[in-house]
Amino acid sequence: MKVAFGVDVGGTTIKIGLFNTKKELLLTRVIKTNKKDKGAAILGEIASEVKEIILSENIREKDVLGVGFGVPGPVVNNFVVWCPNIGWRDLKLEEEFIKELGFKVKVKVTNDATAAAYGEYAYLEEEKNLAFMTLGTGVGGGIVIDGNIVEGVHGAAGEFGHLQVEYEKPDKCSCGLYGCLETVASIRGIGWVTKRILKETNLPTELKENNLNPREIFNLAKKGDRVALLVVDKVGDYIAKASAKIAATIDPDVIVIGGGIANAGNILIKAIKKAYKNYAYFGNRKVNFRLAKLKNDSGMYGALELILSGK
């Protein structure tokens, strides 16, 4: 049986998926991300896990089609430019991983959000043009056009978290700019939006300033809490602003919302759709929105597709 691996490298954990050629996920292993010494041990630890899986599942080395990676930083033509969260910089990942693995195999790598976008595309096989927006600790993104991922000249295509959407009271982003989508639609950003709304309204609410995590906010909104609903509408409005800019640039079939905050479900999609028509160019108003169907596995599926697509 021919197999391939999809590896999603995160700042906290690394997910390693074993797949067959039908794109069926056979098993998943999760290991901690070892960030010591600028991530020097990470590739060795991934290689050890891959070799252990090969041994335990009685897989022949010649039946391993390849190992695909999604990593948290810009990538250009299989070259990792910089992953600040884990310490990698100017890394020839393919060359280094094969050294650790001990046998030659196809190795491909792209940005983690780009991999997630590719995973959604490859799994569904119905949308050739999509933008993927991942909402979590930060806000990232990926682009697939005509079935091909778009990395950009500098590996920074799809950095939707750094589209500016707040101009009146912009907060400083970790990137150094002000008013980025990440400052208002990430976990921290939604908390900031909620604090501001709480100061501006006298409406009754069950929201507490010491418990402003998105899960609590969206749960209360679903129960009809009026202030929580204001927060959801405001966050949806910010995402809609960014989406209109994305749509006017690449005109995709769909904008997919993923990441931990997407667990809020359709209440978030409805808020985005409601606001989107206020910002969208008329030629892009029919762009669809949906939640990521692979959820947190989209990165592994996209990394796998780097191997199976032959591109």
Secondary structure, DSSP 8 states (H G I E B T S, - for coil): --EEEEEEE-SSEEEEEEEETT--EEEEEEEE---GGGGTTHHHHHHHHHHHHHHHTT--GGGEEEEEEEESS-EETTEEEEETTTTEEEE-HHHHHHHHHSS--EEEEEEHHHHHHHHHHHHH-S-SSEEEEEESSSEEEEEEETTEE---TTS-TT-GGGSB---SS--B-TTS-BSBTHHHHSHHHHHHHHHHHHHH--------TT---HHHHHHHHHTT-HHHHHHHHHHHHHHHHHHHHHHHHH--SEEEEESGGGGGTHHHHHHHHHHHTTT--GGGTT-EEEE-SSGGGHHHHHHHHHHHS--
